[in-house]
Amino acid sequence: MEQPTQTDLELLIDLATQADMDYRDAYFVWERVRTHPSAYLIVKAVLCLADKQTLPIEVAFVTWSMWAGRLRVTR
């Protein structure tokens, strides 16, 4: 089992601010993809999707996950 990585809260806040979203939305996504090597890029993509399509973060994450295919996420 992979160990979860340490949260870079400052980066999550910055990504959320860039997408005009709340940092809790960024953390919601990060919690689910934190063991993925591109976790912060995924966070940014999902935040942008949520912002541009005016979707709740949960819906944006599910939409992105379906588009990305099989992604190993943590619960």
C-alpha positions in Angstrom: 0.0 0.0 0.0 1.3 3.4 -0.9 1.9 6.0 1.8 -0.1 9.2 1.4 2.0 12.2 0.6 2.2 15.3 2.8 -0.3 18.0 1.8 1.2 21.2 0.3 -1.6 23.4 1.6 -0.1 26.5 0.2 -0.1 25.0 -3.3 -3.7 23.8 -2.9 -4.8 27.3 -1.8 -2.9 28.8 -4.8 -4.5 26.3 -7.3 -8.0 27.0 -5.8 -7.5 30.8 -6.0 -6.4 30.5 -9.7 -9.6 28.6 -10.5 -11.7 31.0 -8.4 -12.6 28.1 -6.1 -12.4 27.4 -2.3 -9.3 25.6 -1.0 -11.6 23.0 0.5 -12.6 22.0 -3.0 -8.9 21.5 -3.9 -8.4 19.5 -0.7 -11.4 17.3 -1.5 -9.8 16.3 -4.8 -6.3 16.0 -3.4 -7.6 13.6 -0.7 -8.8 11.2 -3.5 -5.7 11.4 -5.7 -2.9 12.0 -3.2 -0.9 8.9 -4.1 -1.0 9.6 -7.8 2.3 11.1 -9.1 0.4 13.9 -10.9 -1.9 14.7 -7.9 -1.6 18.4 -8.0 -2.1 18.6 -11.8 -5.2 16.5 -11.4 -6.4 18.9 -8.7 -5.9 21.8 -11.0 -7.7 20.1 -13.9 -10.7 19.2 -11.8 -10.9 22.7 -10.3 -10.8 24.2 -13.7 -13.5 21.8 -15.0 -15.7 22.7 -12.0 -15.2 26.4 -12.5 -15.6 26.5 -16.3 -18.6 24.2 -16.4 -20.2 25.5 -13.1 -20.2 22.0 -11.6 -20.1 21.1 -8.0 -16.6 19.8 -7.2 -17.9 16.2 -6.6 -19.5 16.1 -10.0 -16.4 17.6 -11.6 -14.3 14.9 -10.0 -16.5 12.1 -11.1 -16.7 13.6 -14.6 -12.9 13.9 -14.8 -12.5 10.3 -13.4 -14.7 8.9 -16.1 -12.8 10.8 -18.7 -9.4 9.8 -17.4 -10.4 6.1 -17.2 -9.2 3.9 -14.5 -7.4 6.0 -11.9 -6.3 4.6 -8.6 -7.9 6.8 -5.9 -7.9 6.7 -2.2 -11.0 6.7 0.0 
